[in-house]
Amino acid sequence: MAYDEFLADRTRQLLKEKSVSYVEKKMMGGLCFMVDDKMCFGMHIDKNTNSSLLMARVGVDNYEKALKKEHCSEMNFTGRIMKGFVFVTEDGFDLDNDLNYWIQLCLDFNPLAKSSKKKATKKK
């Protein structure tokens, strides 16, 4: 699993400054940050360009507005666009203010996001 450890450290610091409780999970080929048991944002390395990408869960209402921002594109892992999720390239989060913008947008959407369904575990 490949992701930018420096970016991960920067986001951890931001979450600490905002007093946000989170859990990190390695998934989707990178690292995801879960807030309230919901995927809030994540990061991975683009295999084609070998550059870091921020995966931002901004929600459907903020989706079109986010796509108009420079360095932002549709999130597409499997040939299917994931509405409500965007990729932000390195130039879009290089500055601390820019990273804070994207993380805050994700945190603002998080209370509205639906949790993924928990897999049932069999009792023995």
ZAMARGU-4260 file (C-alpha; in steps of 0.2 Angstrom, whole numbers, plus 5000, padded with zeros to 4 digits):
<rodrens>
0) 5000/5000/5000 | 5008/5016/4994 | 5004/5033/5001 | 5014/5049/5005 | 5019/5048/5024
5) 5023/5067/5024 | 5005/5070/5019 | 4998/5058/5031 | 5008/5067/5045 | 5002/5084/5039
10) 4984/5078/5040 | 4987/5070/5057 | 4993/5087/5064 | 4978/5096/5056 | 4966/5083/5064
15) 4975/5085/5081 | 4974/5104/5080 | 4955/5103/5076 | 4953/5090/5091 | 4945/5077/5079
20) 4945/5059/5084 | 4949/5047/5070 | 4955/5030/5065 | 4967/5026/5051 | 4964/5011/5039
25) 4974/5005/5025 | 4962/5002/5011 | 4959/5006/4993 | 4978/5005/4990 | 4982/5019/5002
30) 4978/5026/5019 | 4960/5032/5024 | 4955/5042/5038 | 4939/5037/5047 | 4929/5050/5057
35) 4914/5043/5066 | 4916/5026/5058 | 4914/5034/5041 | 4927/5037/5027 | 4931/5055/5028
40) 4947/5057/5017 | 4962/5047/5011 | 4978/5047/5001 | 4987/5036/4989 | 5001/5037/4976
45) 4994/5038/4958 | 5003/5023/4949 | 5003/5032/4932 | 5011/5048/4938 | 5019/5042/4954
50) 5012/5057/4963 | 5002/5059/4979 | 4983/5061/4978 | 4971/5066/4991 | 4955/5057/4991
55) 4942/5069/4997 | 4924/5064/5002 | 4915/5081/4999 | 4897/5075/4996 | 4886/5077/4982
60) 4881/5095/4986 | 4899/5101/4986 | 4904/5089/4971 | 4902/5101/4956 | 4909/5116/4966
65) 4925/5106/4971 | 4927/5100/4953 | 4929/5118/4947 | 4944/5121/4959 | 4961/5119/4951
70) 4970/5103/4954 | 4954/5093/4957 | 4946/5079/4947 | 4933/5066/4948 | 4937/5051/4958
75) 4938/5035/4947 | 4945/5019/4953 | 4937/5006/4943 | 4931/5015/4927 | 4916/5021/4937
80) 4915/5039/4944 | 4912/5040/4962 | 4900/5055/4965 | 4903/5065/4980 | 4922/5060/4980
85) 4936/5069/4972 | 4955/5068/4969 | 4966/5082/4973 | 4983/5083/4965 | 4999/5088/4975
90) 4998/5106/4969 | 4981/5107/4976 | 4986/5103/4994 | 5004/5109/4994 | 5001/5124/5005
95) 4994/5122/5022 | 4979/5133/5019 | 4975/5122/5004 | 4976/5106/5013 | 4966/5114/5028
100) 4952/5119/5015 | 4950/5101/5008 | 4951/5092/5025 | 4938/5105/5033 | 4927/5102/5018
105) 4928/5083/5021 | 4925/5086/5040 | 4910/5097/5036 | 4902/5084/5026 | 4906/5069/5037
110) 4891/5071/5049 | 4879/5070/5033 | 4888/5055/5026 | 4881/5037/5028 | 4891/5024/5036
115) 4896/5009/5026 | 4886/4993/5031 | 4895/4983/5044 | 4899/4965/5039 | 4889/4953/5050
120) 4901/4942/5060 | 4896/4924/5064 | 4895/4919/5082 | 4904/4903/5086
</rodrens>
